[in-house]
Amino acid sequence: MDSGDSHLLYRSVWFMFAVMMVLGMASVSEARVHYHKWKISYQNWSPDCMQVTIISINGQYPGPTIKAREGDTVVVEIDNQMPTENVVIHWHGIRQIETPWSDGTASMSQCAIQPSTTYIYRYAADRPGTYFYHGHYGLQRSAGFYGSLIVDSAETEPFVYDGELSIILNDWWHTSTYQQAAGLLSNPFVWVGEPQSLLIEGRGKYNCSAGSSTTCNVTSNQCLPHILPVKPGKTYRLRIASVASLSSLNFLIQGHKMTVVEADGHYVEPVEVENLDVYSGESYSVLIRADQDSSKNYWAAVNVRGRKPITPTGLAVLNYLPNPSTNLPTKPPPPSPVWNDYAYSKTLAKKFLALAGHEEPPPMKPTRQLILLNTQNKINGFIKWAINNISLVPPPTPYLAAMKYKIHGAYDTTPPPDAYHPRDYNITIPPINPNAVEGSGVYVFELNSVVDVILQNANTLTKNSSEIHPWHLHGHDFWILGFGEGVFDPLKDPKKYNLVNPPLRNTVPLFPYGWTALRFKADNPGVWAFHCHLEAHFFMGMGVMFAEGIHKVGRLPRSAMGCGLVLNKMMHH
Ligand SMILES: O=C1O[C@H]([C@@H](O)CO)C(O)=C1O
């Protein structure tokens, strides 16, 4: 915007304000603009008492919480002060309606923000809910680059509470993300391994077995447990999200049941649980009542699910006021369900249903159906993940600019296959002939069409092994139509879809050896990633690109286009 534009805007805002005053409308709540200025820099930090280098925002970890009200605008000016690394930030759960260039995906929605460079994200907090933000370049999310984004409702909500608390769950490694990335890109492959700690709101406790040292300091304030303060007798809305890099997690609060009321920004029929599975990329609101013995404090605990856990339980303290928060509970927290009790997780996942009256899915047959086979695979001996045998390699020119400005040669223009071949692929054994290819093609949908996606799981490269993959869609929510075992049957299985009250979400688990079916409306002009939210898996190519309505995308900010072929185009015009 040049200064002429801003004067005009300034004058028209004042004019509207004056009109509202005259009409006596000033009491009507006005949409606000929340302006944040963030410096991104390295810091040495001890989230679990072991000192490592993290990516911080304004020197903080986790990053600052963004709070907005439905209808408000959020503006975040990023100043990349890391001397040797680009950044982008993805606003997870925000659909970026009319602002696809603010989705914060490197190579997709924008050119990554270079060192000593600024970029302004501006977007509408168009819908209430529990969201978060995180780095979406390389393995930056695993370096602690994330924080909460909470959008309050402008209307009365379908439940009541006295206070609100918010936590982000995470898993944590002591090896640097650079070392992890090098291992993942090597042949022989070096896996990142299981995390050293689990963190609640950026805090955990590693057992510095060799005793405290300058690098592992059990007395560091940074690894004191996170405190959740509550007043006896009151009800709290606890917002829970997971940015875990690898682990599926299970969360519980000693002695307290939780009633789940919101998932990924959508109200669900209330479900009472003793413990809650939270997959990476998911968010929930639960109601908890502080109705236990108020002379005590209680553990909030998080454990690994779906992978044989060698990581200790992560702990926070539910602190009944006015007890001191340092009064730690004397009894250990109850255990989470056994890590490989998948039946438990599937039953729980199927319990979340849209609250009555919520947006229903279009009941018609989909315009398009994709069946996406997830395989751990090999390319020239390197271990990758592939979807319908293609491992996604994002191109140097961001898709959004490439598609909008029709830049030739920026990405594979051959669309990837709608289904996998051969159709009798055996999902119960390691791939017989792992021979994936790299690709950068895009699934292009007709604007406003209805798309069904069936995610099909399979055996990994290791015998008797299939893993959980939480899939996250950018720019949209989808209805979860069903989960199933084994190979999806395109004739029989759609008959079992829940078209009555499926939950609307942006992230869904794909269980081992099973399938997950979802439906969405391709109604948001832009280019959008759809990918496994496990950081290492996306890094290894586990994702696809979707696009629709490119002709409706507005003018891209120049600052989103300073790289690849789009840079040449800008320089020559
Ligand atoms: O992508 C992965 O690689 C490892 C293992 O399959 C090979 O070391 C693992 O557990 C993953 O999830």
PDBQT file of the ligand as one rigid body, heavy atoms in Angstrom, charges set to zero:
ROOT
HETATM    1  O1  LIG A 601      10.117 -42.433   8.410  1.00  0.00    +0.000 OA
HETATM    2  C1  LIG A 601      10.505 -43.191   9.274  1.00  0.00    +0.000 C 
HETATM    3  O2  LIG A 601      11.701 -43.863   9.233  1.00  0.00    +0.000 OA
HETATM    4  C2  LIG A 601      11.799 -44.627  10.441  1.00  0.00    +0.000 C 
HETATM    5  C3  LIG A 601      12.031 -46.069  10.134  1.00  0.00    +0.000 C 
HETATM    6  O3  LIG A 601      10.956 -46.571   9.385  1.00  0.00    +0.000 OA
HETATM    7  C4  LIG A 601      13.292 -46.287   9.334  1.00  0.00    +0.000 C 
HETATM    8  O4  LIG A 601      14.400 -46.032  10.129  1.00  0.00    +0.000 OA
HETATM    9  C5  LIG A 601      10.537 -44.407  11.128  1.00  0.00    +0.000 C 
HETATM   10  O5  LIG A 601      10.215 -44.982  12.260  1.00  0.00    +0.000 OA
HETATM   11  C6  LIG A 601       9.805 -43.550  10.441  1.00  0.00    +0.000 C 
HETATM   12  O6  LIG A 601       8.618 -43.094  10.808  1.00  0.00    +0.000 OA
ENDROOT
TORSDOF 0
